[in-house]
């Protein structure tokens, strides 16, 4: 089968310099020859970038030739751990940069093969683990992960967090919003740098390492369906200045709060071994997430049913998507309650805002798209600011199959 991969040329910029590393890690101070280690990153189209299941109909995606798009930030971070006896110690931590990518990111299209690219390191003999996290520039890094830091002493299976959720800096409403606006791809590989014998004068053989990169998030979408008959009925009940229309191509935003239910827990981020991180203290585990998704009120036509929806897209969007860390080793989805704090409003909707009267239940799944399609009702109230408050209902439609999996990036 022909593999199609994303083209990723690399230009590595080392932030943690050798002198700093040697100072912080005395085990590296020995006068020991180093080996060249060449690291490649692999993004396989069919297994890594494809959402499961793929949309099998429509204009953007087909079973024969899927169109794969994502956005990759210019900078990404790399962590190298070294085993010393039973200890795992931070050897190197650095930032690398993609060549020819803007600071905001770029959408990649499908190509037939992954061109040659590499990260060049020089490492002393030993046993290593290297973790690479793409789009990590948006993620807060654990400040305690520094060169020379012992991250595991062999006495437990617990590994510290490397990256966590970023806070929502834009349009803060409650003060605790989290927002993951880019997909996170990452990978970890274990390898050895071997010196043949201590007495040998032969140079250490170069090492070739390939790190497979996989998606570490699930995508949650909210959409409001444009129903002309419902719109006409509700507008007969509204003031002429508050006419509801999804056709106004202006901004709106959706604020939400999610609670993990049925024993589910949200991963708090990624650990140093590229696995989902959960706080070992149950009282500190992440069971509730608030967020805000802002976008242009642009109608998007589904190629499946030709109906039109407002959905958060990259087209002028402040928050490009709703992504959540997931656990690839846990086959169970994260069961969530979308609370009645949910509200969608903005100039797209006139003097109206849309709310939930009762909680709605859904799931977040690893490497999959889930979410909820809403429709309006004729239940109208007024808030203290004089805005019409219109209650939403859920519509039984599979949002993962209504649009291209990569809709967020199709308006670039």
VOGU-3710 file (C-alpha; in Angstrom, 3 decimals, decimal comma):
1> xxxxxxxxxx> 0,000/0,000/0,000  1,283/3,416/-0,905  2,032/5,539/2,135  1,375/9,246/2,130  3,062/11,419/4,673  3,476/15,042/5,680  6,582/16,815/4,383  8,540/18,140/7,353  11,907/19,794/6,595  13,836/20,466/9,786
11> xxxxxxxxxx> 16,176/23,178/10,980  17,279/22,434/14,524  18,007/25,290/16,922  19,555/24,183/20,229  18,407/26,197/23,216  20,066/24,096/25,942  23,759/24,531/25,157  26,419/21,922/25,840  28,164/23,923/28,564  24,958/24,366/30,512
21> xxxxxxxxxx> 24,151/20,690/30,172  27,612/19,576/31,356  27,412/21,929/34,327  23,998/20,619/35,410  24,766/16,963/34,724  28,092/15,884/36,273  27,833/12,420/34,678  28,579/14,118/31,353  31,775/15,778/32,551  33,957/12,744/31,871
31> xxxxxxxxxx> 36,352/13,035/28,963  34,341/10,577/26,920  33,962/10,522/23,188  30,528/11,386/21,832  28,607/9,781/18,995  26,565/11,407/16,270  22,878/10,536/16,613  20,571/11,291/13,702  16,871/11,450/14,580  14,078/11,456/12,006
41> xxxxxxxxxx> 10,384/12,155/12,631  7,784/9,984/10,938  4,195/11,083/10,275  2,372/8,356/8,389  -0,766/9,659/6,698  -2,968/6,617/7,007  -2,126/5,659/10,586  -1,186/8,967/12,198  -3,023/11,876/10,590  -6,251/10,099/9,700
51> xxxxxxxxxx> -9,089/10,461/12,148  -10,983/7,279/12,907  -13,418/6,871/11,326  -12,778/8,898/8,184  -15,590/10,681/6,407  -16,277/8,524/3,361  -18,382/10,968/1,404  -18,370/14,625/0,490  -16,300/17,087/-1,466  -13,252/17,297/0,758
61> xxxxxxxxxx> -12,562/13,708/1,690  -12,990/10,476/-0,228  -12,034/6,868/0,379  -9,786/6,840/-2,698  -7,707/9,944/-2,053  -8,259/11,527/1,361  -7,200/15,121/1,819  -5,217/15,398/5,018  -4,645/18,778/6,608  -3,351/19,951/9,903
71> xxxxxxxxxx> -1,545/22,993/11,266  1,997/22,699/12,529  3,604/25,437/14,602  7,084/26,560/13,660  8,685/25,525/16,969  8,551/22,194/18,764  10,333/20,800/21,805  12,563/17,775/22,328  13,550/16,001/25,549  16,396/13,464/25,880
81> xxxxxxxxxx> 16,557/11,261/28,995  19,608/9,163/29,909  19,650/6,105/32,144  22,393/6,128/34,793  22,205/2,917/36,843  18,528/2,841/37,872  18,046/6,572/37,484  16,517/8,362/34,505  18,012/11,832/34,209  17,247/14,758/31,893
91> xxxxxxxxxx> 20,214/14,887/29,522  19,099/17,476/26,981  16,089/19,748/26,512  15,932/21,920/23,415  13,677/23,666/20,928  13,787/22,852/17,222  12,234/24,806/14,367  10,648/23,751/11,110  12,106/25,422/8,065  9,829/27,590/5,942
101> xxxxxxxxxx> 6,868/27,720/8,327  5,368/30,935/9,656  4,972/31,495/13,381  1,255/30,807/13,174  1,543/27,498/11,349  0,714/26,060/7,975  -1,615/23,443/6,518  0,034/20,456/4,888  -1,504/18,620/1,960  -1,032/15,010/0,937
111> xxxxxxxxxx> 2,218/13,838/-0,633  3,366/10,338/-1,559  6,414/9,974/0,660  8,226/11,660/3,492  11,359/13,442/2,220  14,583/12,976/4,150  14,935/15,167/7,212  16,818/14,837/10,477  17,786/16,183/13,888  21,507/15,873/14,617
121> xxxxxxxxxx> 22,644/15,242/18,201  25,971/14,329/19,803  25,604/12,031/22,812  27,971/10,059/25,037  27,617/6,276/25,312  24,544/5,198/27,242  20,895/4,208/27,123  18,485/7,011/26,082  14,852/7,896/25,573  13,913/10,840/23,375
131> xxxxxxxxxx> 10,500/12,508/23,316  9,461/14,993/20,624  6,240/17,046/20,877  4,958/18,994/17,861  2,894/22,166/18,422  4,316/22,274/21,950  4,925/26,025/21,727  1,343/26,537/22,922  1,792/24,200/25,906  3,089/25,233/29,347
141> xxxxxxxxxx> 6,149/23,129/30,166  6,868/21,751/33,628  9,561/24,120/34,899  11,091/21,369/37,064  12,138/19,387/33,978  15,657/20,756/33,521  19,029/19,236/32,540  20,344/17,057/35,363  16,903/16,490/36,897  16,140/12,917/38,027
151> xxxxxxxxxx> 12,675/12,120/36,651  12,489/8,492/37,808  14,613/6,612/40,347  13,383/3,150/39,415  11,203/2,759/42,497  7,854/3,436/40,762  6,127/3,565/37,405  5,191/7,217/37,843  6,750/9,733/35,473  6,388/13,503/35,842
161> xxxxxxxxxx> 4,336/15,742/33,615  6,160/17,415/30,744  3,385/19,568/29,232  -0,042/20,646/30,492  -3,086/22,406/29,071  -2,609/26,068/28,125  -4,863/28,607/29,793  -7,309/30,529/27,669  -5,798/33,989/27,297  -8,558/35,382/25,085
171> xxxxxxxxxx> -11,992/36,496/26,273  -11,639/35,007/29,755  -15,074/34,594/31,292  -14,620/32,464/34,394  -10,868/32,658/34,866  -10,244/28,908/34,646  -10,685/28,266/30,932  -8,348/25,853/29,188  -7,844/25,888/25,454  -5,941/23,537/23,186
181> xxxxxxxxxx> -6,104/25,279/19,828  -3,757/23,016/17,866  -3,534/19,279/17,487  -0,680/17,719/19,427  1,490/15,111/17,687  4,273/13,461/19,637  6,414/10,368/19,929  9,101/8,696/22,035  11,861/6,274/21,057  14,407/4,337/23,121
191> xxxxxxxxxx> 17,940/3,787/21,809  21,547/3,049/22,798  24,826/4,757/22,040  27,396/1,950/22,303  31,187/2,048/22,634  32,615/-1,315/21,602  35,120/-1,598/24,490  36,622/0,787/26,990  40,106/0,123/25,564  39,141/0,507/21,934
201> xxxxxxxxxx> 40,340/3,568/20,063  37,737/3,063/17,333  35,200/5,892/17,029  31,698/5,245/18,308  29,395/4,189/15,506  26,757/6,752/14,471  23,193/5,993/15,569  20,070/6,292/13,412  16,737/6,757/15,198  13,227/7,238/13,802
211> xxxxxxxxxx> 10,485/8,518/16,098  6,908/7,784/14,951  4,662/10,774/15,693  1,025/10,137/16,601  -1,928/12,351/17,501  -2,466/12,675/21,250  -5,839/14,433/21,256  -9,494/13,979/20,442  -11,613/16,646/18,773  -14,937/17,930/20,171
221> xxxxxxxxxx> -17,192/19,961/17,887  -20,268/22,063/18,628  -22,550/23,044/15,749  -25,851/24,918/15,464  -27,964/23,807/12,548  -29,674/26,357/10,333  -33,322/25,309/10,139  -35,209/27,853/7,993  -38,673/26,867/9,231  -37,622/27,047/12,870
231> xxxxxxxxxx> -35,900/30,376/12,231  -39,044/31,822/10,679  -41,205/30,708/13,588  -38,878/32,094/16,228  -38,399/35,428/14,438  -42,150/36,003/14,593  -41,743/36,044/18,382  -38,743/38,392/18,490  -38,348/42,144/18,284  -37,410/43,233/14,714
241> xxxxxxxxxx> -34,041/44,465/16,017  -33,275/41,026/17,438  -33,997/38,942/14,377  -32,139/35,656/14,579  -30,109/34,782/11,524  -27,143/32,502/11,015  -26,504/34,253/7,699  -24,863/37,281/9,305  -21,198/36,621/8,636  -20,005/38,145/11,891
251> xxxxxxxxxx> -18,406/36,908/15,087  -19,951/34,753/17,762  -18,580/32,692/20,615  -19,491/29,608/22,590  -18,629/29,212/26,248  -18,832/25,791/27,835  -18,015/23,764/30,915  -17,377/20,029/30,725  -17,496/17,595/33,641  -16,027/14,109/33,463
261> xxxxxxxxxx> -18,673/11,622/34,620  -19,081/7,877/35,153  -15,629/7,597/36,683  -13,860/9,279/33,764  -10,923/11,641/34,269  -9,344/14,102/31,831  -5,616/13,630/31,243  -3,875/16,758/32,507  -1,277/16,678/29,739  1,687/14,565/28,581
271> xxxxxxxxxx> 4,413/13,018/30,715  8,108/12,813/29,869  7,609/9,447/28,141  4,942/10,787/25,762  2,074/9,164/27,658  -1,098/10,730/29,028  -0,407/12,306/32,421  -2,777/11,945/35,366  -2,009/13,580/38,710  -1,207/10,745/41,153
281> xxxxxxxxxx> -3,255/12,544/43,809  -6,938/11,746/43,070  -7,959/15,045/44,682  -5,869/16,921/42,122  -6,984/15,045/39,015  -8,656/16,977/36,213  -12,398/16,276/36,270  -13,739/19,596/34,952  -12,711/21,801/32,035  -14,083/25,191/31,069
291> xxxxxxxxxx> -13,395/26,711/27,681  -14,416/29,230/25,098  -14,575/28,763/21,344  -14,828/31,881/19,159  -15,375/31,945/15,423  -16,894/33,797/12,510  -20,606/33,090/12,158  -20,045/31,512/8,767  -22,446/28,910/7,514  -20,770/25,667/6,483
301> xxxxxxxxxx> -22,604/23,277/4,178  -22,376/19,600/5,024  -21,615/17,470/1,944  -23,575/14,644/3,567  -27,030/16,245/3,835  -26,519/19,700/2,211  -27,777/21,360/5,396  -25,983/24,452/6,751  -24,423/24,861/10,175  -22,458/27,331/12,239
311> xxxxxxxxxx> -19,361/25,548/13,469  -16,070/26,836/14,849  -13,738/26,968/11,865  -10,358/28,545/11,257  -11,974/31,187/9,071  -11,227/34,271/11,137  -11,443/32,195/14,293  -9,918/33,227/17,571  -9,911/29,651/18,861  -9,167/27,292/16,013
321> xxxxxxxxxx> -10,694/24,135/17,433  -11,693/22,280/20,532  -9,057/19,620/21,261  -8,508/17,581/24,405  -5,662/15,383/25,585  -6,577/11,708/25,351  -5,010/8,453/26,472  -4,045/6,117/23,655  -3,562/3,293/26,180  -7,087/3,591/27,564
331> xxxxxxxxxx> -9,688/2,069/25,219  -12,536/3,750/27,103  -13,772/7,200/26,029  -14,002/10,137/28,412  -17,675/10,442/29,343  -18,581/14,117/29,663  -21,467/16,259/30,830  -21,894/19,544/28,982  -23,326/21,642/31,768  -26,029/24,283/31,647
341> xxxxxxxxxx> -23,261/26,907/31,746  -23,136/26,385/27,975  -23,983/29,604/26,143  -23,542/30,696/22,530  -23,974/34,315/21,528  -22,610/37,137/19,397  -23,580/39,545/16,652  -24,350/36,619/14,333  -27,389/35,956/16,464  -28,720/39,482/16,801
351> xxxxxxxxxx> -29,714/40,381/20,373  -29,987/36,726/21,322  -28,025/34,120/23,177  -28,552/30,394/23,233  -28,400/28,217/26,318  -29,009/24,696/27,556  -31,917/24,062/29,890  -30,582/20,652/30,892  -27,120/19,060/30,739  -26,157/17,221/27,580
361> xxxxxxxxxx> -23,998/14,117/27,596  -21,348/13,153/25,084  -17,888/11,586/24,917  -14,334/12,506/23,984  -12,495/9,715/22,167  -8,831/9,281/21,370  -7,999/10,218/17,762  -11,686/10,622/16,951  -14,188/13,422/16,395  -17,205/13,683/18,666
371> xxxxxxxxxx> -19,585/16,464/19,611  -23,129/17,742/19,563  -25,441/19,269/16,956  -27,898/21,797/18,375  -31,112/23,283/17,085  -33,180/26,185/18,423  -36,508/26,000/20,254  -39,350/28,471/20,709  -38,676/28,788/24,443  -37,585/32,407/24,909
381> xxxxxxxxxx> -36,745/34,360/28,038  -34,891/37,570/28,927  -31,664/38,037/30,858  -30,683/40,974/33,075  -29,038/42,701/30,129  -32,247/42,571/28,112  -31,023/39,891/25,694  -33,342/37,188/24,480  -32,409/33,822/25,956  -33,331/31,017/23,572
391> xxxxxxxxxx> -33,117/27,415/24,691  -31,351/24,881/22,539  -32,279/21,292/21,842  -30,032/18,504/20,619  -30,388/17,053/17,135  -29,672/13,382/16,595  -26,949/13,730/13,947  -23,446/12,258/13,958  -21,239/15,350/13,863  -18,170/13,264/13,014
401> xxxxxxxxxx> -19,730/12,373/9,669  -21,221/15,751/8,701  -18,009/17,515/7,697  -14,467/16,876/6,590  -12,321/15,807/9,556  -10,013/18,701/8,653  -12,664/21,406/8,258  -10,842/23,665/10,726  -7,979/24,135/8,284  -9,831/24,352/4,963
411> xx> -10,272/28,128/5,079  -6,573/28,978/5,184
//
